[in-house]
Every structure is written in C-alpha cells, then in structure tokens.
Amino acid sequence: MSKEVSIRQATEHVALVEFSRPPHNYFDGALIGAIADAYEQLERGGSCRAIVLCSEGKHFCAGANFAAKNPAEGDLYEQAVRLFAAGLPVVAAVQGAAVGGGLGVALSADFRVASRDSRFSANFARLGIHHGFGVTVTLPLAVGPQRALELLYTGVRLGGEEAHAIGLCDRLVSSEQLRKEAVVLAGEIAASSPLAVRAIRQTMRGDLAERIREATAHEAAEQAKLFGTSDFREGVRAAAERRPPRFTAS
C-alpha cells in the first residue's frame, strides 16, 4: 500500500480510504492505482460493505498537475478504470475544490457529500485541454447531458449549494460535519443486505467500467492533440497567474 493512501475503519462495516498529496492533492497513475488497490483490499477482506473516499488537506483534489506533464501519459486511465470496476459502493467526502480530474475522481464514487464551501468545476476548456477521467460518461449521468455540456464548455465553478441543486452532490452539510455525514450515508448503505446492495449496484452500473475504458481512450487521444497547442500553454499560464486566459485558437 502506498504511503499516500491509507485505510482506516470508521465503523464495523464502513472503511475510510484517504489519499494525501497536500496542498492540492494532484494525482497521477500511481496515486489512482493505490486508491484502487485499497478498494480491492477491502473487497477481499469481507467485513467492509461501503467505503468513504476522502483526502487530507484543504481541497479534495485539483486533478492532474498539467504544468508538470501530460497526465494521460502512462497508465493513469487504466488505473482510473479500476475505480469504476471495484465492487463496493463508495461515498466521496468532498471538501474544498474538486476540479478538473479531481471532479472525475469524485464522480467515480456512487455518492458525493459536500459542504457550502465545496467547489466543483470541469475547468478543462479554460485550460485549453479536453476533459478526461471518464467525465464524458459520469458528468451527464449526474447532472444530465445539457447541464454537462454547459459545465464543460464554460468551465464554470459551482459552490456546494449550486452543485447540490443540480445533483452534482447528493448531501450538503456544514464543513465540520462533512466527513461524519459521509460515514453516516455509507453506514445507511452498509445496514442493507450486502448481497442485495452488490446485486443492485451491478444492475444499475451495468457496463459502466467498460464505458469508462472506451471514454478515457478517446479522451486521452484528444488531450494528446491539444497538449502541444499554444492555447493549452496559455491556459496553464493564465491559471498559474490567476488571470483570464487569452486564447488564439492555435
């Protein structure tokens, strides 16, 4: 198990999987793979019936560090598919920002618990890049296709109340109660028959993992095309300098 991912027991049948790369919790294939390893370990263990996915620090996850390298290189999306293929239900406790690929990580969970201070954004286009992490599939499932298009085209940032109103998060509580409420929701799931929950989950999710596999293959190809453009370089610079980007379609 990676030192950046830990497993702790919250209740008899609920486990916390916490990842830690503060301050922004940027991910790569290794971190996502470690989270998937934790899921699989808990599934093999037998006593866990629901997982709370959480992170250390001010923000849930800022996605990939685009200033460093192309995140689609390597096995990032192969590891991402493993999150969706895992057998246990997952509740994400989303504090602070879940932006870009970080939103994708939150959307890999069955449910999201947030606070009014949480922020959600599919900000890819504002960086001059195509979206990734299977958001092609998961975002429309959460908010509907039209709202998903709006979020992807504009990269608008939503606060917790707005996100809750459109279904991007499922429960809204105070920041102080965030993780506790995620454990409560996971406990409500764990109180049901685990065999029935797994069967229902498989029925409802269907071929979701395979759809994510196909989506991320396409997303990675589109990201690779845009990664070398002037617009992408400008988007990353503008984000770092906290100013509006000046795109030139080149």
Secondary structure, DSSP 4 states (H G I P E B T S, - for coil): --TTEEEEESSSSEEEEEE--TTTT-B-HHHHHHHHHHHHHHHHHSS--EEEEEESSS-SB--B-TTTS-TTSTTHHHHHHHHHH-SS-EEEEE-SEEETHHHHHHHTSSEEEEETT-EEE-TTGGGTS---TTHHHHHHHHH-HHHHHHHHHH--EEEHHHHHHHTSSSEEE-GGGHHHHHHHHHHHHHTS-HHHHHHHHHHHHTTHHHHHHHHHHHHHHHHHHHHTSHHHHHHHHHHHHTS-------
